[in-house]
């Protein structure tokens, strides 16, 4: 019996350290060569780390959230016979290539318990805080279930989705009690959840904090009359070919920016505040902020200035799908020169988006609504209106220039034929 000391492998691209996201083994587990044992994060890509030898895990070094330097011993494995040299890692020192995704592949859910009966595991003592994921807590809250009464079969008594299913099937759901015309008696909510912020969420937190501390920004909000644009969009969608994507408002905004930005190049730029260097781009690499199960991501439509409206829409759909499925590559998530963020589908009249540093501008789309407005003849008519909420790095973009850029975009969107001239 001998001991193999597995070191954090070189994950490529000049990476010198990586953050532990999730261990897939624990001490005492039997492991085999090439088995997926660990997920680490570098930049915005999660890398799956395989095991190098067959054996039994005797010790793990590092917890989720810890940043480990390449070459640091992270796992000790008891092996039969002489193990390979400890400086050897899979694939000649390289970890498996990134899966081109912001998060690890979801594990296959366990088969639900066939028997509709309460688990045999005893519920925790009164007053003890139940362990459960946010998703399980949300389900319990929606179903009026006190998690303190639900037995947990996971590690350390953690309540799983299957435990909650079994509890509901067994009739454990809080029911109406006597004494009040059928009114349900609800248990007080006593749960408190503490979660370590790691991985992509930690990167987002650090980046947002850095921008707010270091970048003095200016916000500019303008109302856009999109009545004519909506008529055009609906007409194009009704007459499009089967192989053409459905158009939303975002491709029109991207197209408008490609036409307006050359007159305000400092808003299509990166600014290095420490070196005091402004890099202005002729190309428009438009980032589209997207909410994903793993957190906020910004897939990038590269060279939007060279694409037509249908090509922009196709790229928007392809990149959005890849980001939400965790399949977007690092190249597809980096390199933006300006960003669009949209909460219009959710609602909201005004937002104050935070810059995607080192970019100098971000454009926020708010909800569209029909409101009364006076026309040129003085009559009140219904118009489709939407606010654009934009923020700029005020060190580089003056208020006048920010306003002029948005006014140019406004003119293009309110007179959509000019987008195609």
Phi, psi and omega in degrees: 000133179224170183245132176253128180258106184272129183255152175304116185284164174286116181266009172089177175057032176073014180290131181251348178206161180213152180264131176290126178258312183199131170274139177253006175224166176224170180299134183098346180286146172273131182236159180229161181301136180074005176290138177288112185245340188205144170249131175233158181243133173232124186055245180242016180248136175266133183246132177272124182261124179267160176281156183258340187219171172266142179163201181237131181290125178255335180199141174245142180242121178103143179242163176308130183104340179285139177260121187245134178285146175301134180097351179282139178291124184239343182210133179249130187232127174278126184235158174273131179076191183278122178283167175295164179304141188291345179270003177270136177234166180305145176055049175056048174090000181251139172284168175306145180299150177305145179279013179055050182206155181279346181219166181287160181294136181295140178287150179294126183295148180291152177294135180295150180295129184288331185272130180273069180220158182293144178298153181280349180290134182287145175291159183289162178299154180301135178091345179281133183289124179288144176264129180196153178286161177303325181294319178294319179297322179295317179299316181295320179297316181293333182263006181057047180249131175277110183298340177296340180263358184263121176293140179249134181253358180280181178305135180058028179078018181297137181275124180260171175300322180294323177298318180293320177300315181296321181296318179293317181297330183278002179085018183280353180301140179300129183243169178294143180241162181295151174113004182195059170044042176080006181287139180282143175263119184258136178285146177295149180272114184243357185289143174228129183244128173246129180232134175284128181276113185224176173060222184298321180298323178293319178299317179298315180300315181295317181294316180297318180296319180297316181296315182295329180283327193248344186246114172281115185250163175235134178257143179220124183241133179222144177273132181245129174272107185254023181300309180293323179296318179295321177299317179294315181300314180295323178295316180296321178292325181287336185246006184290158176286160182298329182270004178264144182285159176286138182269130168256186180287331187302315179302326178293321178293319177300314180298320179296319180296322180297332180273331185270329187297327179304336178275348176225067187297336181290349177267356176241068194205169170243138179238122175265102185291334179282315179275350183055052179236126176254124178251111181262141185246137170284320178289148175251103175260098191268113175281141179239105181298131184226132174280127180232165177303339182261001180120181182290128177229159183230082173294151191239126171276106184280141179049054179299334181294344182260002185252151173271179187299322181289321179293322177297316180297320179295316178295320179300315179293317182296313183291320179298319179294317180297319180294316182291331179272359180073027184244006180288137180280166178300321180296326180283347182250007181225165174093009180290148178252342175203151185235144171248133174235136186229122172244015184302324181292334180276324183126188179103132180274323184217141173231164175233079184296148178267136183302144175268078185305144010270018179295160184251359181209147173217139184246124181253131180259128178252180188292151175263138179213155178268123183224156179282137176217153177280136174269183184298335181270003178088002178272148176277125182228154177282135178227148177270118188236150181209140177266140168257122177251114186238148176232144183226151173287108188288350174290335187244321184253114177289157181303320180297316181294322177298315180296319181294323178298312182293327177293324176293318177297318178302314180298320180292317182288327180281343176233072193300339178298330181291342177295335187251016181252000000 
